[in-house]
Amino acid sequence: MNSAVHVVCRLKNTMVHYEYKGTPYRLSELYQKVKSTFRKDSHTGLLLARARVTLPGSHESAVIVFSKGYKEPEITP
């Protein structure tokens, strides 16, 4: 049985290292590694870059999605 947990969150750039393609990277280093892979998502219009990583302290994998282009909607009174 394959169970998956879906989480949407914002990660802080801390000293935590995520393993990507066999090499540990901090979040900012991982962003630098994948920033050339940004592609426009056809549903949201956002630029997205994905990285499959191994979570620190486990053998579990996860996908970190970097996004660019989101703008907070203006709230008019």
N, C-alpha and C positions, 0 to 999 in steps of 0.2 A: 504494500500500500504506500503510495506516495503522498505525503502530506506537505502542504505548502502554507506558509504564513506570509500574507501580503501586508507590507508596512509602508506607509508614506510618512517621511519625516525629513527634517533638515539636519544634516550632520555638521558638527563643529570640527574645525581643523585643530585637532589635538595631537598628542604624540602617539596615538594609536596607529598601528601599521596594519594595512590590509594587503594580503598577498595577491598579486596580479601577475599572471604568467610566470610564477615561480619566484618573484622578487617582491619583498615587502616595501610598501610605499605609505607615507603619510597621505592624508586626503589631498593636500595641496600638490604634492608630488604626483599623485595619481591623476589629478586634473591636468597637469602639464603633459603627462604621458598620453592622454586620450583626447586632448582638445582639438587635435587635427581631424578627429572622426565625427565631429558634429554634423548631423543631418536634420533636415526639416521634417517634422512629423506632419503627416497629411491630415490628421484629425485635429490637432491643437495649434498647428502653426509654429510651435516652439522648436528651437534648435536643441536636439538631444544627443548626448554621447553616453553610451552604456559601457560598463566594465564589470565583468564577472570576477568576483574576488572570493578569497577564502577568509572567513571571519576570524579575527584574532582569538586565540585560545581554543579553537575548535577545528574540526574538519568540515564544517558546514560552509556551503557556498551561498553567495547572495549576488544580486546585481545592484550596483550603484549607478544611478542615472543622474548625469549632470545636465542641467538645462540652462538655456539662455533665451532671452526674449520675453519673459513674463513681465507684465506691467500690472500693478495693482489697479483695479477699476476705480475710477473717480466716483465718489459718493457726493451727490448733490442734494442739498436739503430741500 
